[in-house]
Every structure is written in C-alpha cells, then in structure tokens.
C-alpha cells in the first residue's frame, strides 16, 4: 500500500479515521455497549466541528432506520399471536436423522426470514426448536447454529430481510437521489447464495457441527408438577385415542391419570378414546404448560381460569412456595378459596418429588409445596413480601399468546409484503400501515409494541450513519478507496473481492449495520475512481455485512443460540468459515455477472 495517499489528509479526516479505528478497538477488546461507543464518537465529531448539527443528527431521521423500528412492531404482532406456530406443527414434523432435521428447519426459517428481521425470527423459533429437539431426540448442537445461519441466509434474499439491507438502500438513495432498490432486486443474488448455504449446512453439518447436548440441560427444573386439563365439548380430540391425539409425546411431562365421570383411571391405555369432559392429569415441569396450550381442544383448569379478572394476554405463570404461616395450609384449594383470596389460579402442584393424585382442587396444601400459579403481573409485587409464601418467582416467557388472532397477523404481514413488492407504497409506508393494523386489531398491545423496539440497535444505526457521512465529507473514504486500489490495481473484480473480504472481517468484529454505514462511502468512492457501475459494490456490501457466520459475537442470532446449543467459541470457526467461503465465492463471482461493471 502506498502511504503517500494519506499525506494530504486534513486534521478532520485524521480525527474521523482515528475515531473509526477506536470504535473497532473498543468494541472488540472491551464490553462497552455499542450504542454508547457510537454515540460517543458522533459527539466528538459534532463538538469538534467536523459535522454540523444537521449532519450529525441526519441518521436519526433516516428512512431506513425508521423502517427498521416500525418493522419491530409488525414482528411483535406475530410473536404475541403465535402467528408462526402452524409452521412448527405442519412443517417441522418428526425428522428421521440430523440431516432431515436441518432440512426441515432451515428451509422454512430462511423463507420466513426473507420477510422478517433475523433477530425476532430466531427469538420466535428458539423455544420452539428447543422443544422440537427434545421431542425428536435430536441433539440441539446439530440444529441451533443452522437455525441462526438459516435466518442470516434468508435475510439476504429480499430488501426487508435484514436491517442491513435497509440501511445500505437508504444510503444508496441519499447518495444517488434515486428511488432505491426494489423489494426483490437483491434476490437475484441472495436466493442462489441462500440455497447454496442451506444445502451446504444440511449435508456438511454432520461433520462441521458438534454432537453434544445443550448447556441448559444442567439447569432443567427438577420439580415435577401435577397438572389438570379438561377435554372441551366439541373438541377435535373427542373420539381420538391418546396416541392419535399426541398426548403421549410430550418431552417435559407425561399423562398420569384419567378422571372420567368421577372414576379415576390410573393406567391409561394409548388406545383409549377421549370423551368430552374427560379430565387428564399430567405430571411434568413448567414447560409442560406451554406444550399443553398448543393442543387444540384442551383447556387448563377451565373451571377456575374463566373467573380470572385479567385478560388472557396479560396473565403470566408464577412459582410460589407455600410457607408454614399460609392460611391455606391443611386445606384444599377449593376450601381455601385460593382464587378469591389471591385473584390467581393454581394450575399445578409440586411436592418434594412426590406424585400427587386426583383433582388439583382436592389437594390439601402443605408447607413447602410449590404452586404453579397463573395470574396477572401484579401478583408478584403484591405477594413478594407476604408471609403466605417463602418464595415468589415468575416463569419466563409464560404469557399466553392470542392464538385466535394468529391468522390475522399473518394476513397483515403478507399484505405488507405484497404492497411493498408491487411498489404500491414505499417500504416505510407499507410497514407503518402494517404496524398500525397490528395495534388497531389487537394483535399486539401498545406496551408490547413499545417493548419490542430495540432502541440500542436503532441508536447504533443512526450514529453510524452520521460517522459514515464524516468519512465521506472529510475525504477519508476517498483516501481509503485509493489505498485499497493501490493494492488491488484497476481490476474491478479484485477491488470487489477486497471490499467483500474487508467488510466480512469487520462484520465478525462489530455490528453489521455499523459496518454497512461505515464501509458504504468507501465502496462508492472505489466505484467512482474505477469509473464503473456502483451497483455490484452496493449488492456486495449488503451480502458481506450480513454474512456473519464465523464467530458468535459477529451477529446477534449467533449469540442467541450459543447457550441453547451448548456450543464453544471454536464451533463457529469450524462451521462458519467454510460457509463464509461458499457464500463469498458465489457473491464475488455472480455479482458482476448479474450487475455488470
């Protein structure tokens, strides 16, 4: 590299380059939050006069950043309604081996991730896949990394598949004053790369992925609850045998008794047909409640739950340990009027590993009994200091989903995609209408929408856009492009490969959106100096900044599956580096063929 290209840089350019280098160093070697680091660097540029107030704050009004924020609300509606539950019921099925498991998992996740942000997609599927591995007796380590990789690969297939694409598209529009890319412009390259990446992981995963249990197995809840459910009138399960209804395949519990017409059947045969009004007694952990809720035609503690004041979507599960001073000790739940006293319902009871028989309402409480309670969120602060319970703790992720609105949420999402794809409305307007529809139809509440927005991600994007503008304004981006060309020469293929490799390495170290914003001006300067079509560099940057496979810290979804898969840091090297080479080779070879220089 010719060092003379840096000789004419101004102090503003040197300051900007120094701050960019400092950002990388701080994020790689410290634990400082990325949003604070980027805001700090932006503040220095603003206070020093490198950027005007308007230039420093332009990222906070960026159309791409706002679109990402609005899409979080759309995804919140899908999460709150369980809109994607049918995928797990009808698509995942029971795999025969690990290859079949990865195939059943990766194709639908990649397809869904093409239209939803990667992080919420993995968040929605993570507990589902965790339960699926238990039921299928597949090691979590064989499918958790593929879950993350499938979301990343699906994200590069459309403009809205990942926030990185929206950030680059917004920068492209500002730079050229154009309408930006269409919904499926990137699909010409993204789909072939995604197909190749998914096929590679499906068949090579057996050798590249470890074969070990998830790290969470050591922390499984050892308590075994006794839980009662009722077969509803008109239930689709009526007339089906226990086996046909799938009531023998729960991983977190098992059927212990059947109560029919006041008669207790202790040994339940799998060929026993179900009848309306049957009460089934299950024994299992807290996860069993969630599994039973997915079975259509079963109701948990129906004779008590309908009396709760709190709406269904505002309820949560709480574990409460009965103290020796509790006034209900020695009484049954019905005698002690538990619901009236605590405005809560006991779903299940655990007692020192002892198997409890009979109806939940007829169990006499003892000190030390652990109750699995359903109530509204106010139960925890109200009873935390009560002498009636030794311990109160919430069961994470136990709020029931509004399944009755799941289809509606899917229709809203598909409508948004169609409207944007046909260019009837710009992406921001289509997303805003979809978010409003989710709120107005009750698919998600205002509180859920507010919580769903990842403000730290939006701040990083906005601040990175401002820093990227400083790189362009001070001439630092042009200088870096000249330096890169001094290595790659005037061959645009080599320049494209250099850009891809550099962006891929950076995205393994810091957030992908920040890499996109910081590298974009360098990519545009490179295209201008070579006097070639900038589109290959735009698309190449989209793919490179999103394709983080080689480390768990490079992309949020990689870190999300780290614990559930029981992985080690080096597992990502072994699986991710070959996948990076596959996607990178296809990107560098195909991009100029699809969008000629």
MOZIUR-V245591 format. One record per backbone hydrogen bond with DSSP energy under -1.0 kcal/mol. CO is the residue of the C=O (numbers start at 1). NH is the residue of the N-H. Records with the same first field share a line. If there is no record, write none. Layout:
CO->NH, NH
//
This chain:
2->5
3->6
4->7
6->9
10->14
11->15
12->16
13->17
14->18
15->19
16->20
17->21
18->22
19->23
20->24
21->25
22->26
23->27
24->28
25->29
26->30
33->37
34->38
35->39
36->40
37->41
38->42
39->43
40->44
41->45
42->46
43->47
44->48
45->50, 51
52->56
53->57
57->60
58->61
59->62
62->66
63->67
64->68
65->69
66->70
67->71
68->72
70->74
71->75
72->76
73->77
74->78
75->79
76->80
77->81
78->83
80->402
82->85
84->87
85->89
86->90
87->91, 92
97->101
98->102
99->103
100->104
101->105
102->106
103->107
105->109
106->110
107->111
108->112
109->113
112->115
117->121
118->122
119->123
120->124
121->125
122->126
125->129
126->130
127->131
128->132
129->133
130->134
131->135
132->136
133->138
139->142
140->143, 144
143->147
144->148
145->149
146->150
147->151
148->152
149->153
150->154
151->155
154->157
162->166
163->167
164->168
165->169
166->170
167->171
168->172
169->173
170->174
171->175
172->176
173->177
182->185
183->159
185->188
186->189, 190
187->191
189->193
190->194
191->195
192->196
193->197
194->198
195->199
196->200
197->201
198->202
199->203
200->204
201->205
204->207, 208
205->209
212->141
214->217
216->219
217->220
225->284
226->349
227->282
228->301
229->280
230->299
231->277
232->235
235->238
237->240
240->274
241->245
242->247
243->246
246->249
252->285
254->283
257->281
258->265
259->279
260->263
263->260
265->258
269->272
270->243
274->239
275->278
278->231
279->259
280->229
281->256, 257
282->227
283->254
284->225
285->288
286->289
287->291
288->292
289->293
292->295
295->298
297->232
299->230
301->304, 305
302->306
304->307
305->308
311->314
312->315
316->375
317->395
318->373
319->393
320->371
321->390
322->368
323->326
326->329
328->331
331->365
332->336
333->338
337->341
338->342
339->343
345->374
348->372
349->226
350->370
351->354
360->363
361->334
365->330
366->369
369->322
370->350
371->320
372->347, 348
373->318
374->345
375->316
376->379
378->382
379->383
380->384
383->386
388->323
391->321
393->319
395->398
401->403
402->405
403->406
405->409
406->410
407->411
408->412
409->413
410->414
411->415
412->416
413->417
414->418
415->419
416->420
417->421
418->422
419->424, 425
420->423
426->430
427->431
428->432
429->433
430->434
431->435
432->436
433->437
434->438
435->439
436->440
437->441
438->443, 444
445->449
446->450
447->451
448->452
453->455
454->458
455->459
456->460
457->461
458->462
459->463
460->464
461->465
462->466
463->467
464->468
465->469
466->470
467->471
468->472
469->473
470->474
471->477
475->479
476->480
477->481
478->482
479->483
480->484
481->485
482->486
484->488
485->489
491->495
492->496
493->497
494->498
495->499
496->500
497->501
498->502
499->503
500->504
501->505
502->506
503->507
506->509, 510
511->515
512->516
513->517
514->518
515->519
516->520
519->523
520->524
521->525
522->526
523->527
524->528
525->529
526->530
527->532
534->538
535->539
536->540
537->541
538->542
539->543
540->544
541->545
543->547
546->548
555->559
556->560
557->561
561->565
562->567
563->215, 566
568->571
569->572
570->574
571->575
572->576
573->577
575->579
576->580
577->581
578->582
579->583
580->584
581->585
582->586
583->587
584->588
585->589
586->590
587->591
590->594
591->595
597->533
//
